[in-house]
Amino acid sequence: MEREIILEVRNVTKTFGSTIALTGANLKVERGAIHSLVGRNGAGKSTLVNVISGVIEADDGTIHYEGTDVTAMSLRERQVLGIRLVTQHASIVPDLDVAENISMGLWTKNKLRLVDWKRMYEKAGEVLEEFGLSINPRKLVRNLTPVEKRKLNIIRALFGGGKFIILDEPTTSLSSEDRDNLFYFVRSQAEKGITFILISHYLEEILRVSNEITVVRDGIVSANMGGIDTHDKLASLIAGENVELVRRDPGKNPAADVLLKCEGVSAAFLQPADTKVHKGEIVGYVGFPGSGAREMCCLLYGLNPKHSGVIRIDGKPVEIKNVGDALKNGICYIPNDRHTDGIVGIMPIDENIGLSNIRSKLKGFFGFLNLKKERDIALRMVETLKIKTPSVRTLVNKLSGGNQQKVVLAKMLSCDPRLFILDEPTVGIDIKSREEILGLIKELTNGGMSVIYLTNDYGELLRIADRVVIFNRGHIVGDMDNVGLTPERVIEIRDGENFLSADNDNKKEMAV
């Protein structure tokens, strides 16, 4: 039985100067559906939902919502009708509590037209209970978990009368469990008749949660795609060409030589741990924030002070007290938040890449920078990583997300690392760029570079890792070759009371 059409976009066109963002876009969304929009960065997805929500105005075409032509309506008028856009970065105020965030702009007032604080907290509690979010309405938002913040953002939209919710990358930086938790919440609201448009680069979640999938490519919106049941099919439709998902070479054995060895190493949120990385090996790190996984990465890069233990490179003990020490020992780190820690958006590509080499390769006579060498390095990196840009002088904030991430990679690769630590390197980038980055990582390790790969996307991790190290509550609770592992098994070991310790010669179960 067909659902009622709640939204219809007809022949919408939008240009920005000489750039055509949308060309004759057509879209139908059914009431109560979870309808996914997929496409590469810059394909037109965000432009389409911004036109639907009223953030920007279409140049041509019409938008009909619940049978009404809303094309000429403002953002506020569309919100009143129930159309709400929930952006990737939660639009909540961290220093206000949960109830204040829910009620913002819709304050409960008394007879004197003042805020009725008692009733506001009571009403917020009722709303939270109604939507199944068990948190104290007086709790500061900054103290919520990431998934609670995303849910709160959706609840704000629903509390304000939202019936048609657009979710733009809602699961970025969430663990796989938090994603499941969030989508359970979304499904429960869809069953009550709330309609969702979902934008995401995570193909697995798209295939799992969507009632309908629409592909946007180069400003052209295709019809609803049927019969999409595999990553490969969806990836190829998004890219407009066959995309082969990168996988580790079967039977690959890393070199016997150990590049990095940690003996009893500890730091804040990290108990004394022993671990190692062989030359040419990709070691996957698994763990929630505060589990010790990211803390170990930061320790090895000199960002997290070591409390005890010994770090050895090629068997020799080294001291890594700061980033400079890490770079001298051939250790480079890609942070998980490229916008905050990875790039300077208002600087061009060559200067961003050059930042990591100011005191080494670019150091010229009398303290001046060798700008020619900076440009040469940038040109080489742009070619190697296939960064799409008209020039190395292009500002980084003008690039797509995938190309911005490639600039971050280029910064560190230009330092010729021996150990490359990658912290969520594919978050928020499109399928084509993601597979290009994974392919590059695989190629680098085949050339002898070692990689530590930290991600909460276990499916992606298990495609490329040679070995998996699992952290929980500051301890290493699992260390095993990637043989027959599944995301479910990884989660079981991470959350279990026993941990598996394994190497190529000896595999055994051990009690904590």
Number of C-alpha atoms within 10 A of each C-alpha: 3 6 10 12 16 19 22 20 21 16 17 23 22 23 15 9 7 6 9 14 22 27 18 15 23 20 17 17 24 18 21 22 24 25 24 24 25 28 28 24 23 18 22 25 26 17 20 26 21 17 21 28 27 23 15 15 19 22 13 16 16 20 23 17 20 13 11 11 14 19 20 13 14 15 20 14 14 20 20 14 15 20 25 28 25 19 17 16 13 17 14 20 14 15 13 15 19 27 26 23 24 27 17 14 9 13 18 17 13 11 7 7 9 10 14 14 15 9 14 20 20 12 17 21 19 13 19 21 12 11 18 14 15 11 14 14 22 14 15 17 22 15 12 16 12 18 20 18 20 24 23 25 23 26 21 22 22 21 17 18 15 22 25 28 22 27 22 21 18 24 25 18 19 20 19 18 13 18 17 16 14 19 18 13 16 20 19 14 18 18 12 10 14 20 26 27 21 22 23 24 23 21 16 16 16 22 17 10 18 17 13 20 22 22 22 25 22 19 23 20 25 14 14 15 12 9 7 14 11 11 17 15 15 25 25 16 19 23 20 15 11 14 19 15 18 18 16 17 13 8 8 10 12 19 13 10 12 18 21 22 20 20 15 15 20 25 20 15 17 24 19 16 18 16 14 16 22 22 23 26 27 28 26 27 29 27 25 17 14 15 21 27 27 24 22 26 23 21 23 27 26 21 17 20 17 22 15 14 14 17 22 16 19 13 12 11 13 14 15 22 16 16 19 14 16 22 22 13 17 16 26 27 28 23 20 19 15 20 15 10 11 20 22 18 17 12 14 18 30 27 21 25 27 26 15 19 20 17 13 12 16 20 16 14 8 6 10 10 18 15 15 10 16 21 18 13 20 25 16 13 22 22 10 12 18 14 23 15 16 7 14 21 15 15 19 25 17 13 19 19 22 25 23 24 28 24 26 24 23 25 28 23 20 17 19 14 20 22 29 25 27 22 23 19 24 24 24 20 22 26 26 22 23 21 20 19 21 21 17 15 21 23 13 18 19 17 11 16 21 28 29 22 24 24 27 20 20 20 15 19 25 21 15 21 23 24 23 25 27 25 26 22 18 21 20 27 23 22 22 20 18 19 13 7 15 13 14 11 11 18 16 13 18 24 16 13 10 15 20 20 18 18 11 8 5 7 13 10 11 12 9 11
